[in-house]
Amino acid sequence: MKVTAEIIDNKGVVIISEDANVTQDGDLATLFSKAIAAFRRKHPDTSLFSDENHPGYTVRLR
């Protein structure tokens, strides 16, 4: 099954989108890691986590 992992901001805007075929144990974890790595490459000085001045991001699987 093809699954998309998206990292979205607090307004629902997709920042990163990565696709992969998920057929066995571990494939979702690999896809999740791929999306986070892409986010870190594109936004090296931005944290995925929330703090009091920034609401953070959400990882959505579809």
N, C-alpha and C positions, 0 to 999 in steps of 0.2 A: 504494500500500500504506500502510495506517495504521501508524505507528510511535510508540511511547511512549518518551520519555527520562525516566528516573527518577534522582534523586540520592538515594543511600542512605547511611546512616551505617554505622559499623563493626559494628553489630549486625544489619544488614539491614533496618532500618526505613526506609520510603520517606519522605523529607523533602519532596521536590518531585516532581510528575508532570506532564509536558506531552505532548500528543499533536499529531501533524500528519500530513498525507498526504505521502508521499515518492514523487515521480514523476520527478524529474529531478536532474541534478547540482546540488549546493549545498543541496538540501533537508535533508539530514542535518546539515550545518553550521549551517543556520538553526535547526533544532530544538534542537540542542545549545546554541546561543547563547541561545535562548528559555528553556531550562531553567536555565542559569546566571544569566540576568537575573532570573528568578523567585526563585531562591535568594538572590541578593543583595538583592532588595527585601524578602524575608521575614526575612533574617538579615544585616543590613547590617554588623554587627561581627564576623562569623564568616568565617574563611578556608576555602576549599575544600581547601587544601593541608595536607599533614601537617606536623607538627613533633614535637619530642620529647615534648610533653605531650598531643598530640591526634593520633589516627591518620588523620584526614582523612575524605573522602567518596569515593564511587565514583559515576560516571555510567554507568548501565546503559541500553542500548537494547533494546527488545523489539518 
